[in-house]
Amino acid sequence: MDLPAGVHEGIQLSMSGKGNAGAKGGPAGDLIITVEELPHDDFARNGNDIVHELFISIADAAMGAQLEVPTLDGRARIKLPPGTQSGKILRLREKGLPELQSYRKGDELIHVNVWTPKKLNDEEKRLLEKLREMPNFQPTPGKEDKSFFERVREMFT
């Protein structure tokens, strides 16, 4: 049986006449199939949207970067703007899953996480100490910097 595009966890499909044989020679019943999704290594599902957790370095977050990210169709290049904050969500339109019985597709949401090293050698500590003292490395959130809850709300609208 081929699954139609857009099926999701918990949906039930029916195959007429493919179930158990009927009582006293009657016709076979229907086979009911319940869909279960297995977790994916690169994506989580949110309806027809897929979510990818992207980990970037502090340098890429501060200076910006051109990066490749996985999609369902292969890989896509994205431009990370300078000053990207951890928690930023980038949207790749129509790179998600198809909607059941429709031509529409969901989006791919890329959740940016700035990776902070857990262990530093002496040279790295020295460089970071120097940066810590510079005014540009002091947190100064502005009105355009959204809270965690505002970003989550944006992701689902």
N, CA, C and O atoms as a GROMACS GRO file, in nm:
protein
  628
    1MET      N    1   0.084  -0.117   0.000
    1MET     CA    2   0.000   0.000   0.000
    1MET      C    3   0.089   0.124   0.000
    1MET      O    4   0.182   0.135   0.080
    2ASP      N    5   0.061   0.216  -0.089
    2ASP     CA    6   0.131   0.344  -0.092
    2ASP      C    7   0.058   0.441   0.000
    2ASP      O    8  -0.064   0.454  -0.005
    3LEU      N    9   0.136   0.509   0.085
    3LEU     CA   10   0.076   0.608   0.174
    3LEU      C   11   0.058   0.738   0.098
    3LEU      O   12   0.149   0.780   0.026
    4PRO      N   13  -0.056   0.803   0.113
    4PRO     CA   14  -0.073   0.933   0.046
    4PRO      C   15   0.017   1.038   0.110
    4PRO      O   16   0.045   1.033   0.229
    5ALA      N   17   0.063   1.135   0.028
    5ALA     CA   18   0.146   1.244   0.079
    5ALA      C   19   0.070   1.321   0.185
    5ALA      O   20  -0.048   1.351   0.168
    6GLY      N   21   0.137   1.354   0.294
    6GLY     CA   22   0.076   1.435   0.398
    6GLY      C   23   0.019   1.358   0.515
    6GLY      O   24  -0.033   1.419   0.608
    7VAL      N   25   0.029   1.225   0.514
    7VAL     CA   26  -0.020   1.151   0.631
    7VAL      C   27   0.066   1.185   0.751
    7VAL      O   28   0.182   1.223   0.736
    8HIS      N   29   0.009   1.172   0.870
    8HIS     CA   30   0.081   1.210   0.990
    8HIS      C   31   0.049   1.112   1.103
    8HIS      O   32  -0.040   1.027   1.090
    9GLU      N   33   0.122   1.125   1.211
    9GLU     CA   34   0.107   1.041   1.330
    9GLU      C   35  -0.040   1.032   1.372
    9GLU      O   36  -0.107   1.134   1.386
   10GLY      N   37  -0.087   0.909   1.391
   10GLY     CA   38  -0.222   0.886   1.444
   10GLY      C   39  -0.331   0.875   1.340
   10GLY      O   40  -0.442   0.832   1.372
   11ILE      N   41  -0.304   0.912   1.215
   11ILE     CA   42  -0.407   0.902   1.112
   11ILE      C   43  -0.434   0.754   1.084
   11ILE      O   44  -0.342   0.672   1.088
   12GLN      N   45  -0.560   0.721   1.057
   12GLN     CA   46  -0.596   0.583   1.028
   12GLN      C   47  -0.636   0.570   0.882
   12GLN      O   48  -0.713   0.650   0.830
   13LEU      N   49  -0.581   0.467   0.819
   13LEU     CA   50  -0.612   0.437   0.679
   13LEU      C   51  -0.685   0.304   0.676
   13LEU      O   52  -0.660   0.217   0.759
   14SER      N   53  -0.776   0.287   0.582
   14SER     CA   54  -0.856   0.166   0.573
   14SER      C   55  -0.834   0.099   0.438
   14SER      O   56  -0.830   0.165   0.334
   15MET      N   57  -0.818  -0.034   0.441
   15MET     CA   58  -0.808  -0.113   0.318
   15MET      C   59  -0.929  -0.206   0.315
   15MET      O   60  -0.935  -0.305   0.388
   16SER      N   61  -1.021  -0.172   0.231
   16SER     CA   62  -1.148  -0.245   0.221
   16SER      C   63  -1.125  -0.390   0.178
   16SER      O   64  -1.054  -0.418   0.081
   17GLY      N   65  -1.187  -0.482   0.252
   17GLY     CA   66  -1.182  -0.624   0.217
   17GLY      C   67  -1.051  -0.693   0.248
   17GLY      O   68  -1.033  -0.808   0.207
   18LYS      N   69  -0.959  -0.628   0.317
   18LYS     CA   70  -0.827  -0.687   0.345
   18LYS      C   71  -0.814  -0.734   0.491
   18LYS      O   72  -0.705  -0.774   0.533
   19GLY      N   73  -0.923  -0.730   0.566
   19GLY     CA   74  -0.920  -0.772   0.706
   19GLY      C   75  -0.945  -0.921   0.721
   19GLY      O   76  -0.928  -0.997   0.626
   20ASN      N   77  -0.986  -0.962   0.841
   20ASN     CA   78  -1.014  -1.102   0.868
   20ASN      C   79  -1.132  -1.150   0.785
   20ASN      O   80  -1.219  -1.072   0.746
   21ALA      N   81  -1.133  -1.281   0.760
   21ALA     CA   82  -1.244  -1.341   0.686
   21ALA      C   83  -1.373  -1.325   0.766
   21ALA      O   84  -1.372  -1.329   0.890
   22GLY      N   85  -1.482  -1.308   0.695
   22GLY     CA   86  -1.611  -1.289   0.761
   22GLY      C   87  -1.661  -1.419   0.824
   22GLY      O   88  -1.618  -1.528   0.785
   23ALA      N   89  -1.751  -1.407   0.920
   23ALA     CA   90  -1.809  -1.523   0.988
   23ALA      C   91  -1.898  -1.599   0.890
   23ALA      O   92  -1.968  -1.540   0.808
   24LYS      N   93  -1.894  -1.733   0.900
   24LYS     CA   94  -1.978  -1.823   0.820
   24LYS      C   95  -1.968  -1.795   0.670
   24LYS      O   96  -2.068  -1.793   0.599
   25GLY      N   97  -1.843  -1.773   0.623
   25GLY     CA   98  -1.820  -1.754   0.481
   25GLY      C   99  -1.850  -1.616   0.429
   25GLY      O  100  -1.852  -1.593   0.308
   26GLY      N  101  -1.874  -1.522   0.519
   26GLY     CA  102  -1.906  -1.385   0.479
   26GLY      C  103  -1.784  -1.314   0.423
   26GLY      O  104  -1.673  -1.368   0.428
   27PRO      N  105  -1.803  -1.196   0.370
   27PRO     CA  106  -1.690  -1.121   0.311
   27PRO      C  107  -1.589  -1.078   0.418
   27PRO      O  108  -1.622  -1.060   0.535
   28ALA      N  109  -1.466  -1.062   0.372
   28ALA     CA  110  -1.359  -1.018   0.462
   28ALA      C  111  -1.386  -0.875   0.507
   28ALA      O  112  -1.443  -0.794   0.434
   29GLY      N  113  -1.345  -0.847   0.629
   29GLY     CA  114  -1.361  -0.712   0.683
   29GLY      C  115  -1.254  -0.618   0.632
   29GLY      O  116  -1.175  -0.653   0.544
   30ASP      N  117  -1.253  -0.499   0.686
   30ASP     CA  118  -1.154  -0.398   0.646
   30ASP      C  119  -1.032  -0.406   0.736
   30ASP      O  120  -1.042  -0.439   0.854
   31LEU      N  121  -0.918  -0.376   0.679
   31LEU     CA  122  -0.793  -0.367   0.754
   31LEU      C  123  -0.773  -0.219   0.790
   31LEU      O  124  -0.770  -0.135   0.700
   32ILE      N  125  -0.759  -0.188   0.918
   32ILE     CA  126  -0.737  -0.051   0.963
   32ILE      C  127  -0.590  -0.036   0.999
   32ILE      O  128  -0.537  -0.113   1.080
   33ILE      N  129  -0.526   0.063   0.940
   33ILE     CA  130  -0.383   0.087   0.962
   33ILE      C  131  -0.368   0.222   1.032
   33ILE      O  132  -0.417   0.324   0.983
   34THR      N  133  -0.301   0.221   1.148
   34THR     CA  134  -0.273   0.345   1.221
   34THR      C  135  -0.128   0.383   1.196
   34THR      O  136  -0.038   0.302   1.218
   35VAL      N  137  -0.106   0.506   1.151
   35VAL     CA  138   0.028   0.553   1.116
   35VAL      C  139   0.103   0.597   1.242
   35VAL      O  140   0.051   0.672   1.324
   36GLU      N  141   0.227   0.548   1.255
   36GLU     CA  142   0.318   0.592   1.360
   36GLU      C  143   0.443   0.647   1.293
   36GLU      O  144   0.497   0.586   1.201
   37GLU      N  145   0.489   0.764   1.339
   37GLU     CA  146   0.608   0.825   1.283
   37GLU      C  147   0.730   0.791   1.368
   37GLU      O  148   0.723   0.790   1.491
   38LEU      N  149   0.840   0.765   1.301
   38LEU     CA  150   0.966   0.745   1.370
   38LEU      C  151   1.039   0.878   1.378
   38LEU      O  152   1.026   0.959   1.286
   39PRO      N  153   1.116   0.903   1.483
   39PRO     CA  154   1.193   1.028   1.491
   39PRO      C  155   1.296   1.036   1.379
   39PRO      O  156   1.348   0.933   1.334
   40HIS      N  157   1.327   1.156   1.336
   40HIS     CA  158   1.425   1.180   1.231
   40HIS      C  159   1.550   1.240   1.294
   40HIS      O  160   1.542   1.311   1.394
   41ASP      N  161   1.666   1.213   1.235
   41ASP     CA  162   1.792   1.265   1.288
   41ASP      C  163   1.805   1.416   1.274
   41ASP      O  164   1.864   1.481   1.361
   42ASP      N  165   1.752   1.473   1.166
   42ASP     CA  166   1.772   1.615   1.138
   42ASP      C  167   1.652   1.704   1.165
   42ASP      O  168   1.668   1.825   1.180
   43PHE      N  169   1.532   1.647   1.172
   43PHE     CA  170   1.411   1.728   1.178
   43PHE      C  171   1.316   1.681   1.286
   43PHE      O  172   1.312   1.563   1.322
   44ALA      N  173   1.238   1.776   1.336
   44ALA     CA  174   1.122   1.746   1.421
   44ALA      C  175   1.001   1.799   1.345
   44ALA      O  176   1.013   1.895   1.269
   45ARG      N  177   0.888   1.738   1.365
   45ARG     CA  178   0.767   1.778   1.293
   45ARG      C  179   0.680   1.866   1.380
   45ARG      O  180   0.662   1.840   1.499
   46ASN      N  181   0.626   1.972   1.319
   46ASN     CA  182   0.529   2.059   1.384
   46ASN      C  183   0.417   2.082   1.282
   46ASN      O  184   0.421   2.178   1.205
   47GLY      N  185   0.318   1.993   1.282
   47GLY     CA  186   0.216   1.998   1.177
   47GLY      C  187   0.281   1.964   1.045
   47GLY      O  188   0.345   1.860   1.032
   48ASN      N  189   0.265   2.051   0.946
   48ASN     CA  190   0.330   2.031   0.816
   48ASN      C  191   0.465   2.100   0.807
   48ASN      O  192   0.536   2.088   0.707
   49ASP      N  193   0.500   2.175   0.912
   49ASP     CA  194   0.632   2.238   0.917
   49ASP      C  195   0.732   2.139   0.976
   49ASP      O  196   0.696   2.054   1.058
   50ILE      N  197   0.856   2.152   0.934
   50ILE     CA  198   0.963   2.074   0.996
   50ILE      C  199   1.058   2.173   1.063
   50ILE      O  200   1.076   2.285   1.016
   51VAL      N  201   1.117   2.130   1.174
   51VAL     CA  202   1.206   2.216   1.252
   51VAL      C  203   1.345   2.151   1.252
   51VAL      O  204   1.360   2.032   1.279
   52HIS      N  205   1.445   2.233   1.221
   52HIS     CA  206   1.585   2.187   1.224
   52HIS      C  207   1.661   2.272   1.326
   52HIS      O  208   1.653   2.395   1.323
   53GLU      N  209   1.734   2.207   1.414
   53GLU     CA  210   1.817   2.276   1.513
   53GLU      C  211   1.955   2.298   1.451
   53GLU      O  212   2.027   2.202   1.423
   54LEU      N  213   1.990   2.424   1.430
   54LEU     CA  214   2.119   2.460   1.370
   54LEU      C  215   2.210   2.517   1.478
   54LEU      O  216   2.173   2.614   1.545
   55PHE      N  217   2.327   2.459   1.495
   55PHE     CA  218   2.425   2.507   1.592
   55PHE      C  219   2.535   2.581   1.517
   55PHE      O  220   2.594   2.529   1.422
   56ILE      N  221   2.561   2.705   1.562
   56ILE     CA  222   2.663   2.788   1.497
   56ILE      C  223   2.763   2.835   1.601
   56ILE      O  224   2.736   2.832   1.721
   57SER      N  225   2.878   2.879   1.554
   57SER     CA  226   2.982   2.930   1.644
   57SER      C  227   2.952   3.076   1.681
   57SER      O  228   2.871   3.142   1.616
   58ILE      N  229   3.017   3.122   1.786
   58ILE     CA  230   3.004   3.262   1.827
   58ILE      C  231   3.053   3.354   1.714
   58ILE      O  232   2.994   3.459   1.688
   59ALA      N  233   3.160   3.314   1.646
   59ALA     CA  234   3.214   3.394   1.537
   59ALA      C  235   3.113   3.406   1.423
   59ALA      O  236   3.094   3.516   1.370
   60ASP      N  237   3.047   3.295   1.384
   60ASP     CA  238   2.946   3.301   1.278
   60ASP      C  239   2.828   3.387   1.320
   60ASP      O  240   2.772   3.460   1.238
   61ALA      N  241   2.788   3.378   1.446
   61ALA     CA  242   2.676   3.458   1.496
   61ALA      C  243   2.710   3.607   1.489
   61ALA      O  244   2.627   3.687   1.449
   62ALA      N  245   2.832   3.643   1.529
   62ALA     CA  246   2.871   3.784   1.533
   62ALA      C  247   2.897   3.842   1.395
   62ALA      O  248   2.857   3.955   1.366
   63MET      N  249   2.964   3.766   1.308
   63MET     CA  250   3.006   3.820   1.178
   63MET      C  251   2.914   3.782   1.064
   63MET      O  252   2.924   3.839   0.955
   64GLY      N  253   2.823   3.686   1.086
   64GLY     CA  254   2.740   3.637   0.977
   64GLY      C  255   2.812   3.528   0.900
   64GLY      O  256   2.934   3.514   0.911
   65ALA      N  257   2.738   3.451   0.823
   65ALA     CA  258   2.799   3.341   0.749
   65ALA      C  259   2.703   3.291   0.642
   65ALA      O  260   2.582   3.311   0.650
   66GLN      N  261   2.760   3.226   0.542
   66GLN     CA  262   2.683   3.150   0.443
   66GLN      C  263   2.695   3.005   0.485
   66GLN      O  264   2.806   2.952   0.493
   67LEU      N  265   2.582   2.939   0.511
   67LEU     CA  266   2.584   2.802   0.560
   67LEU      C  267   2.493   2.713   0.477
   67LEU      O  268   2.402   2.762   0.409
   68GLU      N  269   2.518   2.584   0.481
   68GLU     CA  270   2.428   2.488   0.420
   68GLU      C  271   2.350   2.417   0.529
   68GLU      O  272   2.406   2.384   0.634
   69VAL      N  273   2.222   2.395   0.504
   69VAL     CA  274   2.136   2.323   0.599
   69VAL      C  275   2.066   2.210   0.524
   69VAL      O  276   2.039   2.220   0.405
   70PRO      N  277   2.035   2.102   0.596
   70PRO     CA  278   1.962   1.994   0.530
   70PRO      C  279   1.816   2.034   0.507
   70PRO      O  280   1.757   2.106   0.587
   71THR      N  281   1.759   1.985   0.397
   71THR     CA  282   1.616   1.997   0.371
   71THR      C  283   1.566   1.859   0.332
   71THR      O  284   1.646   1.766   0.317
   72LEU      N  285   1.437   1.844   0.315
   72LEU     CA  286   1.383   1.716   0.272
   72LEU      C  287   1.426   1.682   0.130
   72LEU      O  288   1.425   1.565   0.091
   73ASP      N  289   1.464   1.784   0.052
   73ASP     CA  290   1.502   1.765  -0.088
   73ASP      C  291   1.653   1.767  -0.110
   73ASP      O  292   1.698   1.764  -0.225
   74GLY      N  293   1.732   1.771  -0.006
   74GLY     CA  294   1.877   1.779  -0.019
   74GLY      C  295   1.932   1.884   0.076
   74GLY      O  296   1.907   1.879   0.196
   75ARG      N  297   2.008   1.980   0.022
   75ARG     CA  298   2.067   2.084   0.105
   75ARG      C  299   2.032   2.220   0.045
   75ARG      O  300   2.011   2.233  -0.076
   76ALA      N  301   2.027   2.322   0.131
   76ALA     CA  302   2.000   2.458   0.087
   76ALA      C  303   2.101   2.551   0.152
   76ALA      O  304   2.143   2.528   0.266
   77ARG      N  305   2.139   2.656   0.080
   77ARG     CA  306   2.230   2.757   0.134
   77ARG      C  307   2.146   2.867   0.196
   77ARG      O  308   2.048   2.913   0.139
   78ILE      N  309   2.188   2.908   0.316
   78ILE     CA  310   2.121   3.019   0.383
   78ILE      C  311   2.225   3.125   0.417
   78ILE      O  312   2.343   3.095   0.433
   79LYS      N  313   2.180   3.248   0.428
   79LYS     CA  314   2.268   3.357   0.467
   79LYS      C  315   2.231   3.395   0.609
   79LYS      O  316   2.119   3.439   0.636
   80LEU      N  317   2.325   3.380   0.698
   80LEU     CA  318   2.308   3.416   0.838
   80LEU      C  319   2.355   3.560   0.854
   80LEU      O  320   2.473   3.588   0.832
   81PRO      N  321   2.266   3.652   0.892
   81PRO     CA  322   2.308   3.792   0.902
   81PRO      C  323   2.401   3.815   1.021
   81PRO      O  324   2.394   3.743   1.120
   82PRO      N  325   2.490   3.915   1.012
   82PRO     CA  326   2.575   3.948   1.127
   82PRO      C  327   2.489   3.987   1.247
   82PRO      O  328   2.384   4.051   1.233
   83GLY      N  329   2.533   3.948   1.365
   83GLY     CA  330   2.460   3.981   1.488
   83GLY      C  331   2.345   3.887   1.517
   83GLY      O  332   2.257   3.921   1.596
   84THR      N  333   2.343   3.769   1.455
   84THR     CA  334   2.236   3.672   1.479
   84THR      C  335   2.239   3.626   1.624
   84THR      O  336   2.344   3.585   1.674
   85GLN      N  337   2.126   3.632   1.689
   85GLN     CA  338   2.115   3.590   1.829
   85GLN      C  339   2.070   3.445   1.839
   85GLN      O  340   2.000   3.395   1.752
   86SER      N  341   2.112   3.379   1.945
   86SER     CA  342   2.066   3.243   1.972
   86SER      C  343   1.914   3.248   1.989
   86SER      O  344   1.861   3.337   2.055
   87GLY      N  345   1.846   3.151   1.930
   87GLY     CA  346   1.700   3.148   1.939
   87GLY      C  347   1.631   3.203   1.816
   87GLY      O  348   1.510   3.187   1.801
   88LYS      N  349   1.706   3.270   1.727
   88LYS     CA  350   1.648   3.323   1.603
   88LYS      C  351   1.591   3.207   1.522
   88LYS      O  352   1.648   3.099   1.518
   89ILE      N  353   1.478   3.232   1.458
   89ILE     CA  354   1.415   3.130   1.374
   89ILE      C  355   1.412   3.180   1.231
   89ILE      O  356   1.354   3.285   1.202
   90LEU      N  357   1.475   3.105   1.142
   90LEU     CA  358   1.475   3.135   0.999
   90LEU      C  359   1.374   3.044   0.931
   90LEU      O  360   1.357   2.928   0.971
   91ARG      N  361   1.307   3.094   0.828
   91ARG     CA  362   1.201   3.017   0.761
   91ARG      C  363   1.238   2.994   0.615
   91ARG      O  364   1.267   3.088   0.541
   92LEU      N  365   1.235   2.867   0.574
   92LEU     CA  366   1.248   2.832   0.433
   92LEU      C  367   1.108   2.793   0.385
   92LEU      O  368   1.058   2.686   0.419
   93ARG      N  369   1.047   2.880   0.307
   93ARG     CA  370   0.908   2.860   0.264
   93ARG      C  371   0.895   2.735   0.176
   93ARG      O  372   0.976   2.708   0.088
   94GLU      N  373   0.789   2.660   0.204
   94GLU     CA  374   0.750   2.541   0.128
   94GLU      C  375   0.859   2.434   0.121
   94GLU      O  376   0.868   2.361   0.022
   95LYS      N  377   0.941   2.425   0.225
   95LYS     CA  378   1.043   2.319   0.233
   95LYS      C  379   1.001   2.214   0.337
   95LYS      O  380   1.082   2.130   0.376
   96GLY      N  381   0.876   2.220   0.381
   96GLY     CA  382   0.826   2.126   0.481
   96GLY      C  383   0.753   2.010   0.416
   96GLY      O  384   0.782   1.970   0.303
   97LEU      N  385   0.656   1.956   0.489
   97LEU     CA  386   0.581   1.839   0.445
   97LEU      C  387   0.455   1.879   0.371
   97LEU      O  388   0.397   1.984   0.398
   98PRO      N  389   0.411   1.795   0.276
   98PRO     CA  390   0.288   1.827   0.204
   98PRO      C  391   0.166   1.814   0.295
   98PRO      O  392   0.164   1.733   0.388
   99GLU      N  393   0.067   1.895   0.267
   99GLU     CA  394  -0.059   1.887   0.339
   99GLU      C  395  -0.142   1.776   0.276
   99GLU      O  396  -0.143   1.761   0.154
  100LEU      N  397  -0.211   1.698   0.358
  100LEU     CA  398  -0.293   1.586   0.309
  100LEU      C  399  -0.402   1.637   0.216
  100LEU      O  400  -0.474   1.731   0.250
  101GLN      N  401  -0.413   1.578   0.101
  101GLN     CA  402  -0.514   1.609  -0.001
  101GLN      C  403  -0.509   1.757  -0.042
  101GLN      O  404  -0.613   1.822  -0.055
  102SER      N  405  -0.388   1.808  -0.062
  102SER     CA  406  -0.371   1.948  -0.101
  102SER      C  407  -0.239   1.960  -0.175
  102SER      O  408  -0.155   1.870  -0.172
  103TYR      N  409  -0.221   2.073  -0.242
  103TYR     CA  410  -0.094   2.100  -0.309
  103TYR      C  411  -0.002   2.185  -0.223
  103TYR      O  412   0.113   2.210  -0.260
  104ARG      N  413  -0.051   2.229  -0.108
  104ARG     CA  414   0.029   2.314  -0.021
  104ARG      C  415   0.134   2.233   0.054
  104ARG      O  416   0.117   2.113   0.080
  105LYS      N  417   0.242   2.302   0.089
  105LYS     CA  418   0.348   2.241   0.170
  105LYS      C  419   0.378   2.330   0.289
  105LYS      O  420   0.359   2.452   0.283
  106GLY      N  421   0.424   2.269   0.396
  106GLY     CA  422   0.467   2.344   0.513
  106GLY      C  423   0.603   2.407   0.488
  106GLY      O  424   0.659   2.398   0.378
  107ASP      N  425   0.656   2.471   0.591
  107ASP     CA  426   0.786   2.539   0.583
  107ASP      C  427   0.890   2.462   0.663
  107ASP      O  428   0.856   2.377   0.745
  108GLU      N  429   1.015   2.492   0.637
  108GLU     CA  430   1.122   2.444   0.723
  108GLU      C  431   1.162   2.560   0.813
  108GLU      O  432   1.198   2.668   0.765
  109LEU      N  433   1.155   2.537   0.943
  109LEU     CA  434   1.193   2.638   1.041
  109LEU      C  435   1.330   2.601   1.095
  109LEU      O  436   1.351   2.490   1.145
  110ILE      N  437   1.424   2.694   1.084
  110ILE     CA  438   1.561   2.668   1.130
  110ILE      C  439   1.580   2.745   1.260
  110ILE      O  440   1.581   2.868   1.262
  111HIS      N  441   1.595   2.670   1.369
  111HIS     CA  442   1.613   2.729   1.502
  111HIS      C  443   1.763   2.742   1.527
  111HIS      O  444   1.834   2.642   1.539
  112VAL      N  445   1.810   2.866   1.535
  112VAL     CA  446   1.954   2.894   1.548
  112VAL      C  447   1.995   2.887   1.695
  112VAL      O  448   1.934   2.950   1.781
  113ASN      N  449   2.098   2.811   1.721
  113ASN     CA  450   2.156   2.798   1.855
  113ASN      C  451   2.304   2.836   1.847
  113ASN      O  452   2.380   2.777   1.770
  114VAL      N  453   2.344   2.935   1.926
  114VAL     CA  454   2.486   2.972   1.928
  114VAL      C  455   2.557   2.879   2.026
  114VAL      O  456   2.524   2.872   2.144
  115TRP      N  457   2.655   2.808   1.972
  115TRP     CA  458   2.729   2.709   2.051
  115TRP      C  459   2.832   2.778   2.138
  115TRP      O  460   2.914   2.856   2.090
  116THR      N  461   2.827   2.749   2.267
  116THR     CA  462   2.925   2.803   2.361
  116THR      C  463   3.018   2.690   2.402
  116THR      O  464   2.971   2.587   2.452
  117PRO      N  465   3.148   2.706   2.383
  117PRO     CA  466   3.241   2.600   2.420
  117PRO      C  467   3.235   2.572   2.570
  117PRO      O  468   3.217   2.663   2.651
  118LYS      N  469   3.249   2.445   2.606
  118LYS     CA  470   3.244   2.406   2.747
  118LYS      C  471   3.381   2.406   2.812
  118LYS      O  472   3.392   2.423   2.934
  119LYS      N  473   3.485   2.386   2.731
  119LYS     CA  474   3.622   2.388   2.783
  119LYS      C  475   3.705   2.479   2.695
  119LYS      O  476   3.692   2.477   2.572
  120LEU      N  477   3.790   2.558   2.757
  120LEU     CA  478   3.875   2.651   2.684
  120LEU      C  479   4.021   2.628   2.721
  120LEU      O  480   4.053   2.598   2.836
  121ASN      N  481   4.108   2.643   2.621
  121ASN     CA  482   4.250   2.637   2.654
  121ASN      C  483   4.294   2.777   2.697
  121ASN      O  484   4.215   2.871   2.693
  122ASP      N  485   4.417   2.792   2.738
  122ASP     CA  486   4.466   2.920   2.791
  122ASP      C  487   4.456   3.034   2.689
  122ASP      O  488   4.418   3.145   2.725
  123GLU      N  489   4.491   3.007   2.564
  123GLU     CA  490   4.485   3.111   2.461
  123GLU      C  491   4.341   3.156   2.437
  123GLU      O  492   4.314   3.275   2.423
  124GLU      N  493   4.248   3.061   2.431
  124GLU     CA  494   4.107   3.095   2.411
  124GLU      C  495   4.053   3.179   2.528
  124GLU      O  496   3.978   3.274   2.508
  125LYS      N  497   4.094   3.141   2.649
  125LYS     CA  498   4.052   3.220   2.766
  125LYS      C  499   4.105   3.362   2.758
  125LYS      O  500   4.032   3.458   2.786
  126ARG      N  501   4.230   3.377   2.720
  126ARG     CA  502   4.293   3.508   2.709
  126ARG      C  503   4.220   3.594   2.606
  126ARG      O  504   4.192   3.712   2.632
  127LEU      N  505   4.188   3.537   2.490
  127LEU     CA  506   4.118   3.611   2.385
  127LEU      C  507   3.977   3.651   2.431
  127LEU      O  508   3.932   3.763   2.405
  128LEU      N  509   3.907   3.560   2.497
  128LEU     CA  510   3.772   3.592   2.543
  128LEU      C  511   3.774   3.696   2.655
  128LEU      O  512   3.683   3.779   2.663
  129GLU      N  513   3.875   3.692   2.740
  129GLU     CA  514   3.887   3.794   2.845
  129GLU      C  515   3.904   3.932   2.782
  129GLU      O  516   3.848   4.031   2.830
  130LYS      N  517   3.982   3.938   2.676
  130LYS     CA  518   4.001   4.064   2.604
  130LYS      C  519   3.869   4.113   2.545
  130LYS      O  520   3.835   4.231   2.555
  131LEU      N  521   3.795   4.022   2.483
  131LEU     CA  522   3.665   4.057   2.423
  131LEU      C  523   3.564   4.099   2.530
  131LEU      O  524   3.484   4.190   2.508
  132ARG      N  525   3.567   4.033   2.644
  132ARG     CA  526   3.472   4.063   2.751
  132ARG      C  527   3.478   4.210   2.793
  132ARG      O  528   3.377   4.269   2.832
  133GLU      N  529   3.597   4.268   2.786
  133GLU     CA  530   3.617   4.407   2.829
  133GLU      C  531   3.574   4.509   2.724
  133GLU      O  532   3.561   4.628   2.755
  134MET      N  533   3.552   4.465   2.601
  134MET     CA  534   3.516   4.559   2.494
  134MET      C  535   3.366   4.592   2.500
  134MET      O  536   3.285   4.503   2.525
  135PRO      N  537   3.331   4.717   2.477
  135PRO     CA  538   3.191   4.760   2.489
  135PRO      C  539   3.095   4.686   2.397
  135PRO      O  540   2.980   4.664   2.432
  136ASN      N  541   3.142   4.649   2.280
  136ASN     CA  542   3.054   4.582   2.184
  136ASN      C  543   3.014   4.441   2.229
  136ASN      O  544   2.921   4.382   2.173
  137PHE      N  545   3.083   4.387   2.327
  137PHE     CA  546   3.053   4.252   2.375
  137PHE      C  547   2.973   4.254   2.505
  137PHE      O  548   2.958   4.151   2.571
  138GLN      N  549   2.923   4.371   2.542
  138GLN     CA  550   2.834   4.382   2.658
  138GLN      C  551   2.690   4.367   2.610
  138GLN      O  552   2.652   4.433   2.513
  139PRO      N  553   2.609   4.283   2.675
  139PRO     CA  554   2.470   4.267   2.631
  139PRO      C  555   2.393   4.399   2.644
  139PRO      O  556   2.388   4.459   2.752
  140THR      N  557   2.334   4.442   2.534
  140THR     CA  558   2.250   4.562   2.534
  140THR      C  559   2.128   4.536   2.446
  140THR      O  560   2.118   4.588   2.336
  141PRO      N  561   2.035   4.453   2.498
  141PRO     CA  562   1.919   4.420   2.414
  141PRO      C  563   1.834   4.544   2.385
  141PRO      O  564   1.813   4.628   2.472
  142GLY      N  565   1.788   4.552   2.263
  142GLY     CA  566   1.701   4.662   2.221
  142GLY      C  567   1.559   4.614   2.206
  142GLY      O  568   1.528   4.497   2.229
  143LYS      N  569   1.472   4.705   2.166
  143LYS     CA  570   1.331   4.669   2.150
  143LYS      C  571   1.310   4.567   2.038
  143LYS      O  572   1.213   4.491   2.041
  144GLU      N  573   1.400   4.566   1.939
  144GLU     CA  574   1.385   4.470   1.829
  144GLU      C  575   1.426   4.329   1.870
  144GLU      O  576   1.394   4.233   1.800
  145ASP      N  577   1.496   4.313   1.983
  145ASP     CA  578   1.536   4.181   2.032
  145ASP      C  579   1.417   4.120   2.106
  145ASP      O  580   1.372   4.174   2.207
  146LYS      N  581   1.368   4.008   2.055
  146LYS     CA  582   1.246   3.948   2.108
  146LYS      C  583   1.279   3.850   2.219
  146LYS      O  584   1.386   3.789   2.223
  147SER      N  585   1.183   3.837   2.311
  147SER     CA  586   1.199   3.741   2.420
  147SER      C  587   1.177   3.599   2.366
  147SER      O  588   1.128   3.580   2.254
  148PHE      N  589   1.214   3.502   2.445
  148PHE     CA  590   1.195   3.362   2.410
  148PHE      C  591   1.049   3.334   2.375
  148PHE      O  592   1.021   3.267   2.275
  149PHE      N  593   0.957   3.384   2.456
  149PHE     CA  594   0.814   3.357   2.434
  149PHE      C  595   0.763   3.423   2.306
  149PHE      O  596   0.679   3.365   2.237
  150GLU      N  597   0.811   3.541   2.275
  150GLU     CA  598   0.771   3.605   2.149
  150GLU      C  599   0.821   3.525   2.029
  150GLU      O  600   0.750   3.513   1.929
  151ARG      N  601   0.943   3.471   2.038
  151ARG     CA  602   0.996   3.391   1.927
  151ARG      C  603   0.917   3.262   1.912
  151ARG      O  604   0.890   3.221   1.799
  152VAL      N  605   0.879   3.197   2.021
  152VAL     CA  606   0.799   3.074   2.014
  152VAL      C  607   0.663   3.104   1.953
  152VAL      O  608   0.615   3.029   1.868
  153ARG      N  609   0.601   3.214   1.996
  153ARG     CA  610   0.472   3.252   1.943
  153ARG      C  611   0.482   3.276   1.792
  153ARG      O  612   0.394   3.235   1.717
  154GLU      N  613   0.589   3.343   1.747
  154GLU     CA  614   0.613   3.368   1.605
  154GLU      C  615   0.626   3.239   1.526
  154GLU      O  616   0.579   3.229   1.413
  155MET      N  617   0.692   3.140   1.587
  155MET     CA  618   0.716   3.015   1.518
  155MET      C  619   0.586   2.944   1.484
  155MET      O  620   0.578   2.874   1.383
  156PHE      N  621   0.484   2.961   1.567
  156PHE     CA  622   0.359   2.889   1.547
  156PHE      C  623   0.252   2.973   1.477
  156PHE      O  624   0.138   2.929   1.464
  157THR      N  625   0.288   3.093   1.431
  157THR     CA  626   0.191   3.174   1.357
  157THR      C  627   0.233   3.190   1.213
  157THR      O  628   0.163   3.255   1.136
   0.00000   0.00000   0.00000
